[in-house]
């Protein structure tokens, strides 16, 4: 299997390459594929920072990487070395308070921030003091408008560096150069170059097991270490992730246990979620992952309420794995056989038997809007339909929380 990335050089006023913008590709066609932005960013990061050895796409002082809204708010860039990346804020991002807070945080941490395809809209003005580079698409804005904007900003003493995108002719280069742009990018210098690297992707089922582990309230480091050790690709990616994500290491990480202890819970969640999003979710709607996690949490909370606070790990697994057939495109019987789960878990998933099976029926009743069924099942179990609805809302809130922590 191969990872693909297109890179386009970014040049200084002396026409020296100061870095490359990395553009996601999923094949040898030099065009952005039809893929959701967060998944594209996750795959680009995983496949080019974790899954390959010596990657020529990264042999530059800086890699300019596009980050969409969700990944910025979740602070995904902090999983990667600030000395090696420039965080590009995609033009599709919404300049709300959440994004503003995230950009300020990244700025304080020392990351270089670039505003991509800057629109000149005043709603972005408050972001400028926390941005180091402003990228202007001279084709979209018009070269005269872009040049006049840069001249005015420089006269006002603004400290940002300005990058001219889509420079296609020598005349355009000379015009943006004279206007005072600091950096340049476009076909005049080089078209994006496809880089192809061999990559081994983690086995999807093992990835789901890891995903389950990091979603527990208390992360079991020993269990995660055991799972990672089963897959050479995951093992390599974990060590690569740690060794490239920090400049504070005096000695390289050399064992899984050392890596996990060093990372801590939040970074482990980020690592596993990136892997899961980039690989297991390929060609699958994100809603499937959300539904499986919400389902698991709902079943867990319901069991805790029925059994007066008894931990509901089994119920969590029932909900989480009830959609594995859709996620992995495999028969649910075959998947469960490989997991060697307790019989009551298997029967709940396959036949909706027992108390655990009733939890699934309640969730599926909500999903279908079948309140008559919810009323009957909940009263048989000794609680009201309102409790079921409240539990569902709590599960949704939990999902939003862990998404912010691990995406």
Secondary structure, 3 states (H helix, E strand, C coil): CEEEEEEEEEECCCCCEEEEEEEEECCCCCCCCCCCHHHHHHHHHHHHHHCCCCCHHHCCCCEEEEECHHHHHCCHHHHCCCCCEEEEECCCCCCCHHHHHHHHHHHHCCCEEEECCCCCCHHHHHHHCCCCEEEEEHHHHCHHHHHHHHHHHHHCCCCCEEEEECCCCHHHHHHHHHHCCCEECCCCCCCCEEEEEECCCCCHHHHHHHHHHHCCCCCCHHHHHHHHCCCHHHHHHHHHHHHHHCCCCCCCCCCHHHHHHHHHHHHHHHHHHHHHHHHHCCCCCHHHHHHHHHHHHHHHHHHHHHCCCCCCHHHHHHHHHCCHHHHHCCCHHHHHHHHCCCHHHHHHHHHCCHHHHHHHHHHHHHHHCCHHHHHHHHHHHCCCHHHHHHHHHHHHHHHHHHHHHHC
